[in-house]
Amino acid sequence: MYIETSKRSWAKSIIWRLIATANSFAILTAAITGNALWNAIFMNITGLFVYYFYERIWNRILWGKIPVNSDKNGEINE
């Protein structure tokens, strides 16, 4: 089990906002449908998948992770 450093959390937050803004811009600029509501729905659906893969990638990055001792139930042992 790991805990995250503050620097890691800040980096993830800033990078996510850049990716989310780019996703929103791409979907709204492309105007996939002629309806603003459907474009917003599509933007949120794509954002969900982009975020899922974003988090999976960050789970593989060890930078900013501090290992802690824990038992099988996830309880931290001191």
C-alpha positions as CSV (number, residue, x, y, z in Angstrom):
1,M,0.0,0.0,0.0
2,Y,1.1,3.5,-0.7
3,I,0.4,7.1,0.3
4,E,0.9,9.9,-2.1
5,T,3.1,12.9,-1.6
6,S,1.7,16.4,-2.0
7,K,3.9,17.0,-5.1
8,R,2.4,13.9,-6.8
9,S,-1.2,15.0,-6.0
10,W,-0.5,18.5,-7.4
11,A,1.1,17.1,-10.5
12,K,-1.8,14.7,-11.1
13,S,-4.3,17.5,-10.6
14,I,-2.6,20.0,-12.9
15,I,-2.0,17.4,-15.6
16,W,-5.6,16.2,-15.3
17,R,-7.0,19.7,-15.7
18,L,-4.9,20.2,-18.9
19,I,-6.2,16.9,-20.3
20,A,-9.8,17.5,-19.3
21,T,-9.7,21.0,-20.9
22,A,-8.2,19.6,-24.1
23,N,-10.9,16.9,-24.2
24,S,-13.7,19.4,-23.7
25,F,-12.2,21.7,-26.3
26,A,-11.9,18.9,-28.8
27,I,-15.5,17.6,-28.3
28,L,-17.1,21.1,-28.3
29,T,-15.1,22.3,-31.2
30,A,-15.9,19.2,-33.3
31,A,-19.6,19.7,-32.4
32,I,-20.2,16.0,-33.1
33,T,-24.0,16.6,-33.0
34,G,-26.0,19.8,-33.7
35,N,-27.4,19.7,-30.2
36,A,-25.4,21.4,-27.3
37,L,-26.9,18.9,-24.8
38,W,-25.8,15.9,-26.7
39,N,-22.3,17.4,-27.2
40,A,-22.0,18.0,-23.4
41,I,-23.2,14.4,-22.7
42,F,-20.6,13.0,-25.2
43,M,-17.9,15.2,-23.7
44,N,-18.7,13.8,-20.2
45,I,-18.7,10.2,-21.5
46,T,-15.4,10.6,-23.2
47,G,-14.1,12.3,-20.1
48,L,-15.0,9.3,-18.0
49,F,-13.0,7.0,-20.2
50,V,-10.0,9.4,-20.5
51,Y,-10.0,9.7,-16.7
52,Y,-10.1,6.0,-16.2
53,F,-7.0,5.5,-18.4
54,Y,-5.3,8.5,-16.9
55,E,-5.6,7.0,-13.4
56,R,-4.5,3.5,-14.6
57,I,-1.3,5.2,-16.1
58,W,-0.6,7.0,-12.8
59,N,-1.0,3.8,-10.9
60,R,2.1,2.5,-12.7
61,I,4.2,5.6,-11.9
62,L,6.0,5.2,-8.7
63,W,7.2,8.8,-8.4
64,G,5.6,10.4,-5.3
65,K,4.4,7.2,-3.8
66,I,5.6,6.3,-0.3
67,P,5.2,2.6,0.7
68,V,3.5,1.9,4.1
69,N,3.0,-1.3,5.9
70,S,-0.5,-2.7,5.7
71,D,-2.3,-5.9,6.4
72,K,-4.6,-7.8,4.1
73,N,-7.5,-5.6,5.0
74,G,-5.6,-2.4,4.0
75,E,-5.2,-1.3,7.6
76,I,-1.9,0.6,8.1
77,N,0.5,-1.0,10.6
78,E,2.8,1.2,12.5
